[in-house]
């Protein structure tokens, strides 16, 4: 039953004025708290508020202005915005897409476990990035687009037809200056006016690059984001970045320290005196002393001296890879000369089998193969055997290791191979550069000859060079600074820049025909040319005989067919055959066309009409085929040689050819030298 108040008002008893006042006050108080809470949540989070102290405590010791590990400086706002060798590290509003947050959340950075961020610190970092990665003070950054963003793009998309070797329409797109100069149609760019710039107009219309030429020059069209980047650069009046890098100035290296260089494997060999040992009578050479020192430290000694039969077998297998014959064993065992062992060693070292046996080890290190090792076709390398023979010859000649390496890395610069006479030294130096041509190479076809394919070849060659000559795994540094060895990503690209006159991904030679040289020994060239000259003469003689025979038979069979025509037409056609074509009357020309099939008898039909002709013709053709089969392939050398001015080298962020970073100059890994001075490059003779 309702109360009186409820009956009067129609409302429950608690819904009186006092209750309403209390309820309203409570509601307003909660609303104020909620608004304050929302305001607090939406307040901007600045880097300086809390994130800076985390970064300074955990990261700046390795990523500061002086020591920029991975090319990253976290000590300033400018450095954070600039990013690292892998590109931008902070994507405002998206922590999961930010490299900085990814690495820290995955506990890959900082590398020391004790420095890992706790949950609260990680939440602070996430909140800052999610809130827009804001700084309390305005940050002055470099121009959003510079020539270092555009020049690599033009090399990738345009320079195949508008560069150093080809300048279609007189247009060179390799530099800002050449863009302003333009070609036959005028300047390619109008600063500040992308819509008026010919290069933008041609690309937007689809006229450039020409679609029909894309595969033949192994180029892809410019992407929409790339075109937008080019337009922005033009609209900003073609800004340039002129900041010098440590590469150019020779300033102190911040990526490789003296402590890195102190590691034992980076020290030059030093002469060490052999240790004193107890069993000095067993020491025949310094190596024995070092071995004995370790053995004696454990209370051990050398095994008993081997007998003569054991010695000769060891020597033969070790030096030639083959066992000695019974006669050779008997001769050595019965040789009483005290120098018998030395004489045997000298004889085996002088054997051609020695080079064949020991060259295998270097060929394995160099990645030698007789086929390209790429694609299902796996094409043969018809000229690669010359490098194999060069290595064998070098071992048999006891060539000094320094010279052996020099010839393989820079053989084309050691000799004048454009000389009329090709000597053994010239030949060897060119063949030796095959060391830099052993990596799998699928760029023999247009469809597998795009820039990424070329970069794979360069990467594999750098890997072979690093492991074979330096004992370093360089390939990791293609995408990022090495995680274990002191090899920054910068040093990988500086090393590739040394070889860029020969291996330029924007000025490429296909792997087989074009990237070979004809400069074989003069004697071999003469033999080839004489052989081909004789064959050509013999084939020409047989072809002439076949032509004469065919002409004679055709004339006979034609006359037989003409005799079947009406008299008037027959006489007109015979008269026409007796005159030059220019003297034919209109009627004769009409008749010749009318009876074309009757007059021009195919060879196969002649064979059916005249069995004797068929027999003689087939015999002559068989002789021609036999002679043609005797032709030799042109002797050429699979080599690597300098081809002139290379394109600039840029660090590729994460190894991606679509994301070039800053440019670098040629240089060797910094850990192998004592300073960061640029290489003193002497321009070689341009033989190529």
C-alpha positions in Angstrom: 0.0 0.0 0.0 1.3 3.4 -0.9 2.1 6.0 1.8 0.2 9.2 2.1 3.1 11.1 0.5 3.3 8.7 -2.3 -0.4 8.8 -2.8 -0.3 12.6 -2.9 2.7 13.0 -5.2 2.8 9.8 -7.0 6.5 9.5 -6.1 8.3 7.1 -3.7 8.9 8.5 -0.2 12.7 8.8 -0.7 12.2 11.1 -3.7 11.7 14.2 -1.7 13.5 17.5 -2.0 16.2 16.6 0.4 16.9 13.4 -1.4 17.0 15.2 -4.7 19.5 17.7 -3.4 21.8 15.0 -2.0 21.5 13.0 -5.2 22.3 16.0 -7.4 25.3 17.1 -5.3 26.7 13.6 -5.5 26.2 13.4 -9.2 27.9 16.7 -9.8 30.8 15.8 -7.6 31.4 12.5 -9.6 31.0 14.3 -12.9 33.7 16.8 -11.8 36.0 14.0 -10.8 35.4 12.3 -14.1 36.1 15.4 -16.1 39.3 16.0 -14.1 40.4 12.5 -14.7 39.7 12.8 -18.5 41.5 16.1 -18.6 44.5 14.5 -16.8 44.4 11.6 -19.3 44.3 13.9 -22.3 47.0 16.2 -21.0 50.0 16.0 -23.4 52.9 13.8 -22.4 56.2 15.5 -23.1 59.5 13.7 -23.6 61.2 15.9 -21.1 58.7 15.0 -18.4 59.6 11.4 -17.7 61.0 9.7 -20.8 64.2 11.6 -21.0 65.5 10.4 -17.7 64.7 6.8 -18.7 66.6 7.2 -22.0 69.5 8.9 -20.3 69.8 6.2 -17.7 69.4 3.2 -20.0 70.5 4.2 -23.5 72.6 7.3 -23.9 75.9 5.6 -22.8 76.0 3.8 -26.1 73.9 6.1 -28.3 75.3 9.6 -27.8 76.8 12.3 -30.0 80.3 10.8 -29.6 79.5 7.1 -29.7 76.6 6.6 -32.1 76.1 2.9 -32.0 74.0 1.8 -35.1 74.2 5.5 -36.2 71.8 6.5 -33.4 72.2 9.5 -31.1 69.6 9.5 -28.3 71.1 12.4 -26.4 69.2 15.1 -28.2 65.7 15.5 -29.6 67.2 16.0 -33.1 69.0 12.7 -32.8 65.8 10.9 -31.8 63.9 12.4 -34.8 66.7 11.6 -37.2 66.7 7.9 -36.3 69.4 5.3 -36.9 70.9 3.4 -39.7 67.7 1.4 -39.8 65.6 4.5 -40.4 63.1 6.3 -38.2 62.9 4.9 -34.7 59.7 6.7 -33.5 56.4 6.6 -35.3 54.3 9.3 -33.5 51.0 7.8 -32.3 52.0 4.2 -32.9 54.3 2.5 -30.4 54.1 -0.9 -32.0 55.4 0.5 -35.3 58.2 2.4 -33.5 61.6 0.6 -33.7 62.7 2.1 -30.4 59.7 0.6 -28.6 60.0 -2.7 -30.5 63.6 -3.2 -29.5 63.0 -2.2 -25.8 59.8 -4.2 -25.4 61.5 -7.3 -26.9 64.3 -6.8 -24.4 66.9 -6.7 -27.2 67.9 -3.3 -26.0 69.6 -2.4 -23.8 71.8 -5.4 -24.4 72.6 -5.9 -20.7 69.8 -7.6 -18.9 70.2 -5.5 -15.8 69.5 -2.4 -17.8 66.1 -3.6 -19.2 63.2 -1.3 -18.6 60.6 -2.2 -15.9 56.9 -2.3 -16.6 56.3 1.3 -15.4 59.2 2.7 -17.5 57.9 0.8 -20.6 54.4 2.2 -20.0 55.9 5.7 -19.8 57.6 5.2 -23.2 54.5 3.7 -24.7 52.4 6.6 -23.4 54.8 9.2 -24.8 54.8 7.7 -28.3 51.1 7.0 -28.3 50.5 10.7 -27.4 52.3 11.9 -30.5 56.0 11.7 -29.3 55.9 15.4 -28.3 58.8 17.6 -27.1 58.2 20.6 -24.9 60.4 22.8 -27.0 60.3 23.0 -30.8 62.9 20.8 -32.4 64.8 22.1 -35.4 65.2 19.2 -37.9 66.9 18.9 -41.2 64.8 19.5 -44.3 62.2 16.8 -44.8 63.6 16.1 -48.3 67.1 16.6 -49.6 69.1 15.5 -52.6 70.1 12.4 -50.7 66.5 11.3 -50.8 66.1 12.0 -54.5 69.4 11.1 -56.3 69.2 7.4 -55.2 65.6 7.4 -56.5 66.6 8.8 -59.9 69.4 6.3 -60.2 66.9 3.5 -59.4 64.2 4.6 -61.8 65.7 6.8 -64.5 69.5 6.6 -64.9 69.5 3.4 -67.0 68.5 5.7 -70.0 69.5 9.1 -68.7 72.9 8.6 -67.0 76.5 8.4 -67.8 76.5 5.8 -70.6 73.1 6.6 -72.2 71.6 10.1 -72.3 68.5 9.7 -74.3 67.1 13.1 -75.5 70.4 14.6 -74.2 69.2 14.2 -70.6 71.3 13.3 -67.6 69.5 12.8 -64.3 72.4 12.0 -62.0 72.8 15.3 -60.2 70.9 18.4 -59.2 72.9 20.5 -61.7 72.1 18.1 -64.6 68.4 18.2 -63.7 68.4 22.0 -63.9 70.3 21.8 -67.2 67.9 19.3 -68.7 67.9 17.9 -72.2 66.5 18.6 -75.6 63.2 19.6 -74.2 64.6 22.0 -71.6 65.2 21.8 -67.8 63.9 18.7 -66.2 62.8 20.6 -63.0 61.5 24.1 -62.2 62.4 24.9 -58.6 59.3 25.5 -56.5 57.0 24.4 -59.3 56.6 20.6 -59.5 53.5 20.9 -61.7 55.6 22.9 -64.3 58.6 20.4 -64.1 58.9 18.2 -67.2 60.1 15.2 -65.1 56.9 15.3 -63.1 54.7 15.7 -66.2 56.4 12.8 -68.0 56.1 10.5 -65.1 52.5 11.4 -64.2 51.4 10.9 -67.8 53.0 7.4 -67.9 55.3 8.5 -70.7 58.4 7.9 -68.6 59.8 5.4 -68.1 58.4 3.8 -71.4 56.5 0.7 -70.5 57.8 -1.2 -73.6 61.4 -0.7 -72.4 61.0 -1.6 -68.7 62.2 -5.3 -69.0 64.9 -4.6 -71.5 66.6 -2.2 -69.1 65.5 -4.0 -65.9 63.7 -1.0 -64.4 60.4 -0.6 -62.6 58.2 2.5 -62.8 58.3 5.1 -60.1 55.8 4.4 -57.2 53.2 7.0 -56.1 55.0 7.7 -52.8 58.3 8.2 -54.7 56.7 10.6 -57.1 55.2 12.5 -54.2 58.7 12.7 -52.6 60.2 14.1 -55.8 57.4 16.7 -56.1 58.0 17.8 -52.5 61.7 18.2 -53.2 61.0 20.4 -56.2 58.4 22.4 -54.3 60.9 23.1 -51.6 63.3 24.5 -54.2 65.6 21.5 -54.3 67.1 21.7 -50.8 70.6 20.1 -50.3 72.2 18.7 -47.3 75.8 19.7 -47.0 76.8 18.4 -43.6 80.1 16.6 -43.8 80.3 13.1 -42.3 83.2 11.6 -40.4 84.1 9.7 -43.6 84.8 13.0 -45.4 86.5 14.9 -42.6 88.6 12.1 -41.0 87.2 13.0 -37.6 87.5 10.6 -34.7 85.5 7.5 -35.3 82.5 7.1 -33.0 81.4 3.6 -34.1 84.7 1.6 -33.6 86.9 2.2 -30.6 90.5 1.4 -29.8 89.2 -1.2 -27.4 87.5 -2.9 -30.3 90.8 -2.9 -32.2 92.7 -4.4 -29.2 91.0 -7.8 -29.7 93.6 -10.4 -30.5 92.4 -11.3 -34.0 92.7 -7.7 -35.2 96.3 -7.4 -34.1 99.1 -7.7 -36.8 101.2 -10.9 -36.5 104.3 -10.4 -34.3 107.4 -12.5 -34.2 107.6 -14.7 -31.1 110.6 -16.6 -29.8 110.1 -20.3 -29.5 109.8 -21.4 -25.8 112.4 -23.5 -24.0 111.4 -27.1 -23.5 112.8 -30.1 -21.7 112.9 -32.5 -24.7 114.9 -30.1 -26.8 116.4 -33.0 -28.8 112.9 -33.6 -30.3 112.6 -30.1 -31.7 113.2 -30.0 -35.4 111.5 -26.7 -36.1 110.0 -23.8 -34.0 106.5 -25.3 -34.3 107.7 -28.4 -32.4 108.8 -26.3 -29.5 105.3 -24.7 -29.1 103.6 -28.1 -29.3 106.0 -29.6 -26.8 105.5 -26.7 -24.4 101.8 -27.5 -24.2 102.4 -31.3 -24.0 105.0 -31.0 -21.2 102.6 -28.7 -19.2 100.4 -31.8 -19.0 103.2 -34.3 -18.4 103.2 -35.5 -22.0 105.6 -35.7 -24.8 105.7 -36.2 -28.6 104.9 -39.6 -30.1 107.8 -41.7 -31.4 109.2 -40.7 -34.7 107.4 -42.2 -37.7 109.1 -44.8 -39.9 110.0 -44.2 -43.5 107.0 -46.1 -44.9 104.7 -43.9 -42.8 106.5 -40.7 -43.7 106.3 -41.2 -47.4 102.6 -42.0 -47.3 102.0 -38.9 -45.2 103.9 -36.7 -47.6 102.3 -38.0 -50.7 98.7 -37.7 -49.4 99.4 -34.3 -47.8 101.2 -32.7 -50.8 99.6 -34.4 -53.8 96.5 -36.2 -52.5 97.7 -39.5 -54.1 99.4 -42.5 -52.6 103.0 -43.4 -53.5 103.6 -46.3 -55.8 105.3 -49.5 -54.4 108.4 -48.5 -56.4 108.5 -45.0 -54.9 108.1 -46.5 -51.4 110.9 -49.0 -51.9 113.2 -46.3 -53.3 112.7 -44.0 -50.4 113.0 -46.7 -47.7 116.3 -47.9 -49.2 117.7 -44.4 -49.7 120.5 -43.9 -47.1 121.1 -40.3 -47.9 120.5 -38.2 -44.7 118.7 -35.6 -46.9 116.4 -38.2 -48.4 113.3 -36.7 -46.6 114.2 -33.2 -47.8 114.7 -34.3 -51.3 111.3 -36.1 -51.3 109.6 -33.0 -50.0 111.3 -30.8 -52.7 110.3 -33.3 -55.4 106.6 -33.4 -54.4 106.5 -29.6 -54.0 107.8 -29.4 -57.6 105.1 -31.8 -58.9 102.1 -30.4 -60.8 100.0 -32.5 -58.6 100.9 -30.3 -55.6 99.1 -27.3 -57.1 96.1 -29.4 -58.1 95.8 -30.7 -54.6 96.3 -27.5 -52.6 94.5 -25.2 -55.0 91.3 -27.0 -53.9 91.4 -25.5 -50.5 91.6 -21.9 -51.9 88.9 -22.7 -54.5 86.6 -23.9 -51.8 87.2 -20.7 -49.8 86.6 -18.6 -52.9 83.3 -20.4 -53.8 84.6 -21.7 -57.1 81.9 -23.4 -59.3 81.5 -24.2 -63.0 77.9 -23.0 -63.1 76.1 -19.9 -62.0 74.3 -21.6 -59.2 71.1 -19.5 -59.7 67.7 -20.2 -61.3 66.5 -23.6 -62.4 68.6 -23.4 -65.6 71.9 -23.1 -63.6 73.9 -21.9 -66.6 77.4 -23.1 -67.2 80.3 -20.7 -66.8 82.3 -21.5 -70.0 85.3 -19.4 -69.1 85.5 -20.0 -65.3 88.1 -22.9 -65.7 90.7 -20.2 -66.4 90.5 -19.0 -62.8 90.8 -22.6 -61.5 94.0 -23.1 -63.6 95.4 -19.7 -62.4 95.1 -20.8 -58.8 96.8 -24.1 -59.5 99.5 -22.3 -61.4 100.0 -19.9 -58.6 100.5 -22.7 -56.0 102.9 -24.5 -58.3 104.9 -21.3 -58.9 105.0 -20.6 -55.1 103.6 -17.1 -55.7 103.9 -14.9 -52.6 100.6 -14.7 -50.8 100.6 -10.9 -50.9 100.9 -10.9 -54.7 98.4 -13.7 -55.0 95.8 -11.6 -53.2 96.7 -8.4 -55.0 96.1 -10.0 -58.4 92.8 -11.3 -57.4 91.5 -8.1 -55.9 93.0 -5.5 -58.2 94.5 -7.5 -61.1 93.0 -5.2 -63.8 94.8 -2.2 -62.3 98.3 -3.9 -62.3 98.7 -4.2 -66.1 97.8 -2.4 -69.3 95.5 -5.0 -70.9 94.7 -2.8 -73.9 98.3 -3.4 -75.1 98.5 -5.2 -78.5 100.5 -8.0 -77.0 98.9 -9.9 -74.1 101.7 -11.4 -71.9 101.4 -14.2 -69.4 101.5 -11.6 -66.6 98.7 -9.6 -68.1 96.6 -12.7 -68.7 97.2 -13.9 -65.2 96.2 -10.6 -63.6 92.9 -10.5 -65.5 92.1 -14.1 -64.9 92.8 -13.7 -61.2 90.0 -11.2 -60.8 87.7 -14.2 -61.4 88.0 -14.5 -57.6 85.5 -11.6 -57.5 83.1 -13.4 -59.9 82.5 -16.7 -58.0 79.2 -15.8 -56.3 76.0 -17.1 -57.7 74.9 -14.6 -60.4 71.5 -14.8 -62.1 71.7 -11.4 -63.8 72.2 -13.1 -67.2 68.6 -12.5 -68.1 66.6 -9.2 -68.2 63.9 -10.5 -65.9 66.4 -11.4 -63.2 68.7 -8.4 -63.6 66.9 -5.8 -61.5 68.7 -3.8 -58.8 67.7 -6.3 -56.0 69.2 -9.1 -58.0 72.4 -7.2 -58.6 72.7 -6.3 -54.9 72.5 -10.0 -54.0 75.5 -10.6 -56.2 77.4 -7.8 -54.6 76.4 -9.0 -51.1 77.6 -12.6 -51.9 80.9 -11.3 -53.2 81.5 -9.2 -50.1 80.7 -12.2 -48.0 83.3 -14.3 -49.9 85.9 -11.5 -49.7 85.3 -11.0 -45.9 85.5 -14.7 -45.0 88.3 -15.7 -47.3 90.6 -12.7 -46.9 89.7 -11.0 -43.6 88.2 -13.8 -41.6 85.1 -11.6 -40.9 81.4 -12.3 -41.5 80.5 -9.1 -43.3 77.1 -10.1 -44.6 75.3 -9.3 -41.3 76.3 -5.7 -41.6 74.4 -5.3 -44.9 71.2 -4.7 -42.9 72.4 -3.6 -39.5 75.6 -3.1 -37.5 77.1 -6.5 -36.6 75.8 -7.7 -33.3 79.0 -9.4 -32.2 82.0 -8.1 -34.3 82.9 -4.4 -34.4 81.6 -3.9 -38.0 79.1 -1.0 -38.3 76.7 -1.1 -41.2 78.6 2.0 -42.5 81.7 -0.1 -43.0 79.9 -2.7 -45.1 78.8 0.0 -47.5 82.2 1.7 -47.5 83.7 -1.6 -48.5 81.2 -2.1 -51.4 82.1 1.5 -52.5 85.7 0.4 -53.1 84.5 -2.1 -55.8 81.8 0.2 -57.2 83.7 1.1 -60.3 83.3 -2.6 -61.3 80.2 -3.6 -59.4 77.7 -0.8 -59.7 74.1 -1.8 -59.3 73.1 1.2 -61.5 75.7 0.5 -64.2 75.6 -3.2 -64.6 76.9 -5.8 -67.0 75.1 -9.1 -67.4 76.9 -12.0 -65.8 78.1 -13.9 -68.9 78.7 -12.4 -72.3 79.1 -8.7 -71.4 81.0 -9.3 -68.2 83.9 -11.1 -69.9 87.1 -9.8 -71.6 88.6 -11.0 -74.9 92.2 -10.5 -73.7 93.6 -14.0 -73.7 97.2 -14.8 -74.5 98.2 -13.7 -78.0 99.1 -17.2 -79.0 95.7 -18.6 -78.0 94.0 -15.7 -79.8 96.0 -16.4 -83.0 95.2 -20.1 -82.9 91.5 -19.3 -82.5 91.4 -16.8 -85.3 93.3 -19.0 -87.7 91.1 -22.0 -86.9 87.9 -19.9 -87.5 89.4 -18.4 -90.6 90.1 -21.8 -92.2 86.6 -23.1 -91.2 84.9 -20.0 -92.6 86.7 -20.4 -95.9 85.8 -24.1 -96.2 82.2 -23.4 -95.3 82.0 -20.5 -97.8 83.3 -22.7 -100.5 80.8 -25.4 -99.8 78.0 -22.9 -99.6 79.0 -21.5 -103.0 79.0 -25.0 -104.5 75.5 -25.6 -103.1 74.3 -22.2 -104.4 75.7 -22.9 -107.9 74.1 -26.4 -107.9 70.7 -24.9 -106.8 70.8 -22.2 -109.4 71.6 -24.6 -112.1 68.8 -27.0 -111.1 66.3 -24.2 -110.7 67.0 -23.0 -114.2 66.4 -26.4 -115.7 63.2 -27.0 -113.7 61.9 -23.5 -114.3 62.4 -23.9 -118.1 60.5 -27.1 -118.0 57.5 -25.4 -116.2 57.6 -22.3 -118.5 57.3 -24.6 -121.5 53.8 -25.6 -120.3 52.6 -22.0 -120.6 50.8 -20.6 -123.7 53.3 -19.4 -126.4 52.7 -15.7 -125.9 53.1 -15.8 -122.1 56.1 -18.1 -122.5 57.9 -15.8 -124.8 57.3 -12.8 -122.6 58.6 -14.5 -119.5 61.7 -15.8 -121.3 62.4 -12.3 -122.6 62.0 -10.9 -119.1 64.5 -13.4 -117.7 67.0 -12.3 -120.2 66.8 -8.7 -119.1 67.5 -6.8 -115.9 64.5 -6.2 -113.6 64.7 -2.5 -114.3 64.1 -3.2 -118.0 60.9 -5.2 -117.5 57.8 -3.9 -119.2 54.5 -3.6 -117.4 53.2 -6.7 -119.1 56.3 -8.8 -118.2 56.1 -7.7 -114.6 52.4 -8.7 -114.5 53.1 -12.1 -116.0 56.0 -12.8 -113.6 53.8 -12.0 -110.7 51.0 -14.1 -112.1 53.2 -17.1 -112.4 55.4 -16.5 -109.3 54.8 -19.9 -107.8 55.6 -21.5 -111.1 58.8 -19.7 -111.6 60.2 -19.4 -108.0 60.5 -23.1 -107.1 61.3 -23.8 -103.4 64.4 -25.9 -102.7 62.3 -28.7 -101.2 60.3 -29.0 -104.3 63.4 -29.0 -106.4 64.6 -32.0 -104.4 61.3 -33.8 -105.3 61.6 -32.9 -109.0 65.3 -33.9 -109.2 66.5 -36.8 -107.0 70.1 -36.3 -108.1 70.0 -32.7 -106.9 68.6 -33.9 -103.6 71.5 -36.3 -103.1 74.2 -33.8 -103.9 72.5 -31.0 -101.9 72.1 -33.1 -98.8 75.7 -34.2 -99.0 76.9 -30.6 -99.2 74.7 -29.5 -96.3 76.0 -32.4 -94.2 79.6 -31.3 -94.9 78.7 -27.7 -93.9 77.1 -28.9 -90.6 80.2 -31.0 -89.8 82.4 -28.0 -90.3 80.2 -25.7 -88.3 80.3 -28.2 -85.4 84.0 -27.8 -85.3 83.8 -24.1 -84.5 85.4 -23.1 -81.2 83.7 -20.7 -78.7 85.6 -17.4 -78.6 88.2 -17.5 -75.9 87.3 -15.0 -73.2 88.0 -14.3 -69.6 85.5 -14.2 -66.8 86.9 -11.1 -65.0 86.1 -8.0 -63.0 87.5 -4.6 -64.1 87.0 -0.9 -63.5 84.5 0.8 -65.8 84.8 4.4 -64.8 82.9 6.8 -62.6 80.6 4.9 -60.2 77.3 6.0 -58.7 77.3 7.3 -55.1 77.1 4.7 -52.4 74.3 5.1 -49.8 73.8 3.1 -46.6 70.6 1.1 -47.3 68.4 1.1 -44.2 67.8 -2.5 -43.1 69.5 -3.5 -46.4 66.4 -2.4 -48.4 67.3 -0.8 -51.7 64.1 1.3 -51.5 65.2 3.1 -48.3 68.6 4.7 -48.8 70.2 6.5 -45.9 73.2 8.8 -45.8 76.1 8.6 -48.4 79.5 7.0 -47.6 82.9 7.1 -49.2 85.1 4.1 -50.0 86.9 2.6 -47.1 87.9 -0.6 -45.3 86.4 -1.8 -42.0 87.5 0.7 -39.4 88.6 -2.0 -37.0 91.4 -3.0 -39.3 92.9 0.5 -39.5 94.2 2.9 -36.9 92.4 6.0 -38.0 89.3 7.2 -39.8 91.1 9.0 -42.5 89.5 8.7 -46.0 91.2 6.5 -48.5 93.8 8.2 -50.6 92.4 7.1 -54.0 94.7 7.3 -57.0 92.6 7.3 -60.2 93.7 4.3 -62.3 94.1 4.1 -66.0 90.6 3.5 -67.4 91.5 0.4 -69.4 87.8 -0.6 -69.6 
